[in-house]
Amino acid sequence: CSYIAVSSGLIRFNKYLMNEDRFPFSMALTSIHMFVSFSLCLVFYLLKPSAFPGMANTQGKRILVLSWFVPIGAVFAISLFASNQAYLYCSVTFLQFMKEGNVIITFLLSCAVGLQALNRVRAIVILWIIAGSTMAVSGEIHFVLIGFIFQLVSQLAECSRAVMGEFVLSG
């Protein structure tokens, strides 16, 4: 329950912050977010390395691990930037509704890289969901194409990050 409250509060705050009159700098916001996240994780690792038991397995393979995590971090940055940028153009409700499509995007990307299999029933369900979503999205009163595109780029990057992580973890 508290996760939902904090998440909703953060979404509303980002929408409030990302305004032409307040702070329309989504790249700076994304950079600050990623820097603080990295710094806090590094401090936590330095203070309590036992909280990261998997790090022992990376001894001697840190460059290989880095080659996996740099692309994942890059698509995460793209996702954050585009999502914050979309707040300048679209309502929170519209953006949250679009995010519901992440399940389908993730599944289709997983099929593309061989982590999942697409069959006839799943294809029909996906087409049904896309048709319903298209009808709902077309009803947006203040539709702004550039906001839609930013959100779509954010979702593609976020889903790519999830699939890349799954791919790395699956060996």
C-alpha angles and dihedrals in degrees: 000000000000090000090057092047093049092044092050091047092051092049091050092046092051090050090049092046097045097073130124089240098046117031115333093170106112093165091057091046090050092048092050091048094051094043093051092045092050093045094049092048091049092049091047090049092049092048098043114015090169088072087069104054093162092064091075088064091057095061107131092008101073094118090053091049090048090052088058097044101044093067090043090051091047094055089044089056091048090050093051094045095048093044092051090045091052089060088069091064111025140050120257090240092056093046093048090050091052090052089063086074090067091090091060094042091050092048093049092048089048089053090049092056095040100253093115135026125232117217133176096267093049091047091053092048091049092049090048092052092046091051092051093045092049090054092049094046092048088060094064107126096209101034112176115187096207091053090050090051093048090051092047091051089049091052094047090051093046093049091045088053091052093048093046090051091049090047092052093046093048090061 
